């Protein structure tokens, strides 16, 4: 085992070394790119100042013309915040910023040391003691210089756009070590506090002007950092990354190697004890086979060897599995017959509504056949219900394969109004006050019209049957990001113990019916991507709330299940979550 342990140690050490080399190369390349980017930015701004200096050097320029040129350049080049003409005493004689009138004493040395016709970048200067600023100085003649204040935000944007993992940081220091730009929000306070980077002087640069080292940064975090000088300036770019992040993948792989090493040791131990397990192996096989049978796998058949007690036990186990297979087949057949009966009940339930609507309309036509309005209503009801029956019969033919829903824009108000008109032909419906105040408000849902009509028909019928004579059924609908329909009756309400199972199939408190209406509605609402909730009203009656999508945001498709499993899923689901909201 010692050679395996030594091999794992060597592999782990090599992995960490390779990870560190890759991190160093990556940080070095990134530092070089950032250095070049800043160098190009400073050079570009220096060229702008040179161009401005050449323009204002023309003779016979008045102060007004001079100021207009300064305004034009600062507007054209947002890299410059403001510009002005300054003398050797640091006093501004002309500028495009009226508030910029105080002598800039911190720049006197830089102004005097700048050769005529040369453009230089000043050291970091603090305006009013707390605002960091950089200046470009172009010496025009022995007495005057062009002074342009750089937009330091551009430099900060370059630094902030550098991303190194989750913990990487990028910052820039000037020749004194003062931090002048930092990529992290917590690091920017060190700019305002005029903090100096204490480690830059202890990291000597190579001939390419770059250095790589491990250290603890200003936050006290162990990091791996790369420092790169900027060619045209005395600044330095530092890019660092937490060592914990750099070596995270290596630690994960080391842990995996450790697990594999332990696995190999365990495997060797198992192989070494293989001979001693020959006696207990048949019993272990029997235990495994028993667990498979417990999970419903009846394809288990253990081989029988010899005639001893273990062979007799194995033979008895095989006979038991065969008997379980026979019993399971009988139970499955009985369940299928039960499901077929439930499916037939659901089909009868769905067909009963349109047939009864046509029957009631025909009865009204028989009693009031001379009324033209009744005849028109009879035509509308029969046409609508026969259309629904035809659609329903077509879906019955495809019930086993669960046909796709026909999603389209549906006028909710029109559908509710037509259903109210249908139920008012019922004897019990004609004695109820139906209130739908916003029937003229255009409310559109993206749904299946036929399926939605079946849902509303079931819910309104239940409300009508629960409402006493001369009672009231209030219907409201509103549309936001979803369509919400509320149906409130004035009946006795729903028993508290029934609320939990209200949408379960084959559960009802009525003398007639199989309790499939609301269960079917719940199933159809789920397919439409909506929701149906039930609660008792505080005053009287019950509230049914239906929500539907307003826009084509996707809908719940039909499941690839058999006709039997589709209804069985609703019959056996006793854990439907009913949210109550009044």
TAHUKA-V821258 format. One record per residue. N is the residue number from 1. RES is the residue in three letters. SS is DSSP state (H for helix, E for strand, L for the rest). Layout:
# TAHUKA-V821258
n=N res=RES ss=SS
n=N res=RES ss=SS
This chain:
# TAHUKA-V821258
n=1 res=UNK ss=L
n=2 res=UNK ss=H
n=3 res=UNK ss=H
n=4 res=UNK ss=H
n=5 res=UNK ss=H
n=6 res=UNK ss=H
n=7 res=UNK ss=H
n=8 res=UNK ss=H
n=9 res=UNK ss=H
n=10 res=UNK ss=H
n=11 res=UNK ss=H
n=12 res=UNK ss=H
n=13 res=UNK ss=H
n=14 res=UNK ss=H
n=15 res=UNK ss=H
n=16 res=UNK ss=H
n=17 res=UNK ss=H
n=18 res=UNK ss=H
n=19 res=UNK ss=H
n=20 res=UNK ss=H
n=21 res=UNK ss=H
n=22 res=UNK ss=H
n=23 res=UNK ss=H
n=24 res=UNK ss=H
n=25 res=UNK ss=H
n=26 res=UNK ss=H
n=27 res=UNK ss=H
n=28 res=UNK ss=H
n=29 res=UNK ss=H
n=30 res=UNK ss=H
n=31 res=UNK ss=H
n=32 res=UNK ss=H
n=33 res=UNK ss=H
n=34 res=UNK ss=H
n=35 res=UNK ss=H
n=36 res=UNK ss=H
n=37 res=UNK ss=H
n=38 res=UNK ss=H
n=39 res=UNK ss=H
n=40 res=UNK ss=H
n=41 res=UNK ss=H
n=42 res=UNK ss=H
n=43 res=UNK ss=H
n=44 res=UNK ss=H
n=45 res=UNK ss=H
n=46 res=UNK ss=H
n=47 res=UNK ss=H
n=48 res=UNK ss=H
n=49 res=UNK ss=H
n=50 res=UNK ss=H
n=51 res=UNK ss=H
n=52 res=UNK ss=H
n=53 res=UNK ss=H
n=54 res=UNK ss=H
n=55 res=UNK ss=H
n=56 res=UNK ss=H
n=57 res=UNK ss=L
n=58 res=UNK ss=L
n=59 res=UNK ss=L
n=60 res=UNK ss=L
n=61 res=UNK ss=L
n=62 res=UNK ss=L
n=63 res=UNK ss=H
n=64 res=UNK ss=H
n=65 res=UNK ss=H
n=66 res=UNK ss=H
n=67 res=UNK ss=H
n=68 res=UNK ss=H
n=69 res=UNK ss=H
n=70 res=UNK ss=H
n=71 res=UNK ss=H
n=72 res=UNK ss=H
n=73 res=UNK ss=H
n=74 res=UNK ss=H
n=75 res=UNK ss=H
n=76 res=UNK ss=H
n=77 res=UNK ss=L
n=78 res=UNK ss=L
n=79 res=UNK ss=L
n=80 res=UNK ss=E
n=81 res=UNK ss=E
n=82 res=UNK ss=E
n=83 res=UNK ss=E
n=84 res=UNK ss=E
n=85 res=UNK ss=E
n=86 res=UNK ss=E
n=87 res=UNK ss=E
n=88 res=UNK ss=L
n=89 res=UNK ss=L
n=90 res=UNK ss=L
n=91 res=UNK ss=L
n=92 res=UNK ss=E
n=93 res=UNK ss=E
n=94 res=UNK ss=E
n=95 res=UNK ss=E
n=96 res=UNK ss=L
n=97 res=UNK ss=L
n=98 res=UNK ss=L
n=99 res=UNK ss=L
n=100 res=UNK ss=L
n=101 res=UNK ss=L
n=102 res=UNK ss=L
n=103 res=UNK ss=L
n=104 res=UNK ss=L
n=105 res=UNK ss=H
n=106 res=UNK ss=H
n=107 res=UNK ss=H
n=108 res=UNK ss=H
n=109 res=UNK ss=H
n=110 res=UNK ss=H
n=111 res=UNK ss=H
n=112 res=UNK ss=H
n=113 res=UNK ss=L
n=114 res=UNK ss=L
n=115 res=UNK ss=L
n=116 res=UNK ss=E
n=117 res=UNK ss=L
n=118 res=UNK ss=L
n=119 res=UNK ss=E
n=120 res=UNK ss=E
n=121 res=UNK ss=E
n=122 res=UNK ss=L
n=123 res=UNK ss=L
n=124 res=UNK ss=L
n=125 res=UNK ss=E
n=126 res=UNK ss=E
n=127 res=UNK ss=E
n=128 res=UNK ss=L
n=129 res=UNK ss=L
n=130 res=UNK ss=L
n=131 res=UNK ss=E
n=132 res=UNK ss=E
n=133 res=UNK ss=E
n=134 res=UNK ss=L
n=135 res=UNK ss=E
n=136 res=UNK ss=E
n=137 res=UNK ss=E
n=138 res=UNK ss=E
n=139 res=UNK ss=E
n=140 res=UNK ss=L
n=141 res=UNK ss=L
n=142 res=UNK ss=L
n=143 res=UNK ss=L
n=144 res=UNK ss=E
n=145 res=UNK ss=E
n=146 res=UNK ss=E
n=147 res=UNK ss=E
n=148 res=UNK ss=E
n=149 res=UNK ss=E
n=150 res=UNK ss=E
n=151 res=UNK ss=L
n=152 res=UNK ss=H
n=153 res=UNK ss=H
n=154 res=UNK ss=H
n=155 res=UNK ss=H
n=156 res=UNK ss=H
n=157 res=UNK ss=H
n=158 res=UNK ss=H
n=159 res=UNK ss=H
n=160 res=UNK ss=H
n=161 res=UNK ss=L
n=162 res=UNK ss=L
n=163 res=UNK ss=L
n=164 res=UNK ss=L
n=165 res=UNK ss=L
n=166 res=UNK ss=L
n=167 res=UNK ss=L
n=168 res=UNK ss=L
n=169 res=UNK ss=E
n=170 res=UNK ss=E
n=171 res=UNK ss=E
n=172 res=UNK ss=E
n=173 res=UNK ss=E
n=174 res=UNK ss=L
n=175 res=UNK ss=L
n=176 res=UNK ss=L
n=177 res=UNK ss=L
n=178 res=UNK ss=E
n=179 res=UNK ss=E
n=180 res=UNK ss=E
n=181 res=UNK ss=E
n=182 res=UNK ss=E
n=183 res=UNK ss=L
n=184 res=UNK ss=L
n=185 res=UNK ss=L
n=186 res=UNK ss=L
n=187 res=UNK ss=L
n=188 res=UNK ss=H
n=189 res=UNK ss=H
n=190 res=UNK ss=H
n=191 res=UNK ss=H
n=192 res=UNK ss=H
n=193 res=UNK ss=L
n=194 res=UNK ss=L
n=195 res=UNK ss=L
n=196 res=UNK ss=E
n=197 res=UNK ss=L
n=198 res=UNK ss=L
n=199 res=UNK ss=L
n=200 res=UNK ss=H
n=201 res=UNK ss=H
n=202 res=UNK ss=H
n=203 res=UNK ss=L
n=204 res=UNK ss=L
n=205 res=UNK ss=L
n=206 res=UNK ss=L
n=207 res=UNK ss=L
n=208 res=UNK ss=L
n=209 res=UNK ss=L
n=210 res=UNK ss=E
n=211 res=UNK ss=E
n=212 res=UNK ss=E
n=213 res=UNK ss=E
n=214 res=UNK ss=E
n=215 res=UNK ss=E
n=216 res=UNK ss=E
n=217 res=UNK ss=L
n=218 res=UNK ss=L
n=219 res=UNK ss=L
n=220 res=UNK ss=L
n=221 res=UNK ss=L
n=222 res=UNK ss=E
n=223 res=UNK ss=E
n=224 res=UNK ss=E
n=225 res=UNK ss=E
n=226 res=UNK ss=E
n=227 res=UNK ss=E
n=228 res=UNK ss=E
n=229 res=UNK ss=E
n=230 res=UNK ss=L
n=231 res=UNK ss=L
n=232 res=UNK ss=L
n=233 res=UNK ss=L
n=234 res=UNK ss=L
n=235 res=UNK ss=L
n=236 res=UNK ss=E
n=237 res=UNK ss=E
n=238 res=UNK ss=E
n=239 res=UNK ss=E
n=240 res=UNK ss=E
n=241 res=UNK ss=E
n=242 res=UNK ss=E
n=243 res=UNK ss=H
n=244 res=UNK ss=H
n=245 res=UNK ss=H
n=246 res=UNK ss=H
n=247 res=UNK ss=L
n=248 res=UNK ss=H
n=249 res=UNK ss=H
n=250 res=UNK ss=H
n=251 res=UNK ss=H
n=252 res=UNK ss=H
n=253 res=UNK ss=H
n=254 res=UNK ss=H
n=255 res=UNK ss=H
n=256 res=UNK ss=H
n=257 res=UNK ss=H
n=258 res=UNK ss=H
n=259 res=UNK ss=H
n=260 res=UNK ss=H
n=261 res=UNK ss=H
n=262 res=UNK ss=H
n=263 res=UNK ss=H
n=264 res=UNK ss=H
n=265 res=UNK ss=H
n=266 res=UNK ss=H
n=267 res=UNK ss=H
n=268 res=UNK ss=H
n=269 res=UNK ss=H
n=270 res=UNK ss=H
n=271 res=UNK ss=H
n=272 res=UNK ss=H
n=273 res=UNK ss=L
n=274 res=UNK ss=L
n=275 res=UNK ss=H
n=276 res=UNK ss=H
n=277 res=UNK ss=H
n=278 res=UNK ss=L
n=279 res=UNK ss=L
n=280 res=UNK ss=L
n=281 res=UNK ss=H
n=282 res=UNK ss=H
n=283 res=UNK ss=H
n=284 res=UNK ss=H
n=285 res=UNK ss=H
n=286 res=UNK ss=H
n=287 res=UNK ss=H
n=288 res=UNK ss=H
n=289 res=UNK ss=H
n=290 res=UNK ss=H
n=291 res=UNK ss=H
n=292 res=UNK ss=H
n=293 res=UNK ss=H
n=294 res=UNK ss=H
n=295 res=UNK ss=L
n=296 res=UNK ss=L
n=297 res=UNK ss=L
n=298 res=UNK ss=L
n=299 res=UNK ss=L
n=300 res=UNK ss=L
n=301 res=UNK ss=L
n=302 res=UNK ss=L
n=303 res=UNK ss=L
n=304 res=UNK ss=L
n=305 res=UNK ss=L
n=306 res=UNK ss=L
n=307 res=UNK ss=L
n=308 res=UNK ss=L
n=309 res=UNK ss=H
n=310 res=UNK ss=H
n=311 res=UNK ss=H
n=312 res=UNK ss=H
n=313 res=UNK ss=H
n=314 res=UNK ss=H
n=315 res=UNK ss=H
n=316 res=UNK ss=H
n=317 res=UNK ss=H
n=318 res=UNK ss=H
n=319 res=UNK ss=H
n=320 res=UNK ss=H
n=321 res=UNK ss=H
n=322 res=UNK ss=H
n=323 res=UNK ss=H
n=324 res=UNK ss=H
n=325 res=UNK ss=H
n=326 res=UNK ss=H
n=327 res=UNK ss=H
n=328 res=UNK ss=H
n=329 res=UNK ss=H
n=330 res=UNK ss=H
n=331 res=UNK ss=H
n=332 res=UNK ss=H
n=333 res=UNK ss=H
n=334 res=UNK ss=H
n=335 res=UNK ss=H
n=336 res=UNK ss=H
n=337 res=UNK ss=H
n=338 res=UNK ss=H
n=339 res=UNK ss=H
n=340 res=UNK ss=H
n=341 res=UNK ss=H
n=342 res=UNK ss=H
n=343 res=UNK ss=H
n=344 res=UNK ss=H
n=345 res=UNK ss=H
n=346 res=UNK ss=H
n=347 res=UNK ss=H
n=348 res=UNK ss=H
n=349 res=UNK ss=H
n=350 res=UNK ss=H
n=351 res=UNK ss=H
n=352 res=UNK ss=H
n=353 res=UNK ss=H
n=354 res=UNK ss=H
n=355 res=UNK ss=H
n=356 res=UNK ss=H
n=357 res=UNK ss=H
n=358 res=UNK ss=H
n=359 res=UNK ss=H
n=360 res=UNK ss=H
n=361 res=UNK ss=H
n=362 res=UNK ss=H
n=363 res=UNK ss=H
n=364 res=UNK ss=H
n=365 res=UNK ss=H
n=366 res=UNK ss=H
n=367 res=UNK ss=H
n=368 res=UNK ss=L
n=369 res=UNK ss=L
n=370 res=UNK ss=L
n=371 res=UNK ss=L
n=372 res=UNK ss=H
n=373 res=UNK ss=H
n=374 res=UNK ss=H
n=375 res=UNK ss=H
n=376 res=UNK ss=H
n=377 res=UNK ss=H
n=378 res=UNK ss=H
n=379 res=UNK ss=H
n=380 res=UNK ss=H
n=381 res=UNK ss=H
n=382 res=UNK ss=H
n=383 res=UNK ss=H
n=384 res=UNK ss=H
n=385 res=UNK ss=H
n=386 res=UNK ss=H
n=387 res=UNK ss=H
n=388 res=UNK ss=H
n=389 res=UNK ss=H
n=390 res=UNK ss=H
n=391 res=UNK ss=H
n=392 res=UNK ss=H
n=393 res=UNK ss=H
n=394 res=UNK ss=H
n=395 res=UNK ss=H
n=396 res=UNK ss=H
n=397 res=UNK ss=H
n=398 res=UNK ss=L
n=399 res=UNK ss=L
n=400 res=UNK ss=L
n=401 res=UNK ss=L
n=402 res=UNK ss=L
n=403 res=UNK ss=L
n=404 res=UNK ss=L
n=405 res=UNK ss=L
n=406 res=UNK ss=L
n=407 res=UNK ss=E
n=408 res=UNK ss=E
n=409 res=UNK ss=E
n=410 res=UNK ss=E
n=411 res=UNK ss=E
n=412 res=UNK ss=H
n=413 res=UNK ss=H
n=414 res=UNK ss=H
n=415 res=UNK ss=H
n=416 res=UNK ss=H
n=417 res=UNK ss=H
n=418 res=UNK ss=H
n=419 res=UNK ss=H
n=420 res=UNK ss=H
n=421 res=UNK ss=H
n=422 res=UNK ss=H
n=423 res=UNK ss=H
n=424 res=UNK ss=L
n=425 res=UNK ss=L
n=426 res=UNK ss=L
n=427 res=UNK ss=L
n=428 res=UNK ss=L
n=429 res=UNK ss=H
n=430 res=UNK ss=H
n=431 res=UNK ss=H
n=432 res=UNK ss=L
n=433 res=UNK ss=E
n=434 res=UNK ss=E
n=435 res=UNK ss=E
n=436 res=UNK ss=L
n=437 res=UNK ss=L
n=438 res=UNK ss=L
n=439 res=UNK ss=L
n=440 res=UNK ss=L
n=441 res=UNK ss=L
n=442 res=UNK ss=L
n=443 res=UNK ss=L
n=444 res=UNK ss=E
n=445 res=UNK ss=E
n=446 res=UNK ss=E
n=447 res=UNK ss=E
n=448 res=UNK ss=E
n=449 res=UNK ss=H
n=450 res=UNK ss=H
n=451 res=UNK ss=H
n=452 res=UNK ss=H
n=453 res=UNK ss=H
n=454 res=UNK ss=H
n=455 res=UNK ss=H
n=456 res=UNK ss=H
n=457 res=UNK ss=H
n=458 res=UNK ss=H
n=459 res=UNK ss=H
n=460 res=UNK ss=H
n=461 res=UNK ss=H
n=462 res=UNK ss=H
n=463 res=UNK ss=H
n=464 res=UNK ss=H
n=465 res=UNK ss=H
n=466 res=UNK ss=H
n=467 res=UNK ss=L
n=468 res=UNK ss=L
n=469 res=UNK ss=L
n=470 res=UNK ss=L
n=471 res=UNK ss=L
n=472 res=UNK ss=E
n=473 res=UNK ss=E
n=474 res=UNK ss=E
n=475 res=UNK ss=E
n=476 res=UNK ss=E
n=477 res=UNK ss=E
n=478 res=UNK ss=E
n=479 res=UNK ss=E
n=480 res=UNK ss=L
n=481 res=UNK ss=L
n=482 res=UNK ss=E
n=483 res=UNK ss=E
n=484 res=UNK ss=E
n=485 res=UNK ss=E
n=486 res=UNK ss=E
n=487 res=UNK ss=E
n=488 res=UNK ss=E
n=489 res=UNK ss=E
n=490 res=UNK ss=L
n=491 res=UNK ss=L
n=492 res=UNK ss=L
n=493 res=UNK ss=L
n=494 res=UNK ss=L
n=495 res=UNK ss=L
n=496 res=UNK ss=H
n=497 res=UNK ss=H
n=498 res=UNK ss=H
n=499 res=UNK ss=H
n=500 res=UNK ss=L
n=501 res=UNK ss=L
n=502 res=UNK ss=L
n=503 res=UNK ss=L
n=504 res=UNK ss=L
n=505 res=UNK ss=L
n=506 res=UNK ss=L
n=507 res=UNK ss=L
n=508 res=UNK ss=L
n=509 res=UNK ss=L
n=510 res=UNK ss=L
n=511 res=UNK ss=L
n=512 res=UNK ss=L
n=513 res=UNK ss=L
n=514 res=UNK ss=L
n=515 res=UNK ss=L
n=516 res=UNK ss=L
n=517 res=UNK ss=H
n=518 res=UNK ss=H
n=519 res=UNK ss=H
n=520 res=UNK ss=H
n=521 res=UNK ss=H
n=522 res=UNK ss=H
n=523 res=UNK ss=H
n=524 res=UNK ss=H
n=525 res=UNK ss=H
n=526 res=UNK ss=H
n=527 res=UNK ss=H
n=528 res=UNK ss=H
n=529 res=UNK ss=L
n=530 res=UNK ss=L
n=531 res=UNK ss=E
n=532 res=UNK ss=E
n=533 res=UNK ss=E
n=534 res=UNK ss=E
n=535 res=UNK ss=E
n=536 res=UNK ss=E
n=537 res=UNK ss=L
n=538 res=UNK ss=L
n=539 res=UNK ss=L
n=540 res=UNK ss=L
n=541 res=UNK ss=L
n=542 res=UNK ss=E
n=543 res=UNK ss=E
n=544 res=UNK ss=E
n=545 res=UNK ss=E
n=546 res=UNK ss=E
n=547 res=UNK ss=E
n=548 res=UNK ss=E
n=549 res=UNK ss=E
n=550 res=UNK ss=L
n=551 res=UNK ss=L
n=552 res=UNK ss=L
n=553 res=UNK ss=L
n=554 res=UNK ss=L
n=555 res=UNK ss=L
n=556 res=UNK ss=L
n=557 res=UNK ss=L
n=558 res=UNK ss=L
n=559 res=UNK ss=L
n=560 res=UNK ss=L
n=561 res=UNK ss=L
n=562 res=UNK ss=L
n=563 res=UNK ss=H
n=564 res=UNK ss=H
n=565 res=UNK ss=H
n=566 res=UNK ss=H
n=567 res=UNK ss=H
n=568 res=UNK ss=H
n=569 res=UNK ss=H
n=570 res=UNK ss=H
n=571 res=UNK ss=H
n=572 res=UNK ss=L
n=573 res=UNK ss=L
n=574 res=UNK ss=L
n=575 res=UNK ss=L
n=576 res=UNK ss=L
n=577 res=UNK ss=L
n=578 res=UNK ss=L
n=579 res=UNK ss=L
n=580 res=UNK ss=L
n=581 res=UNK ss=L
n=582 res=UNK ss=L
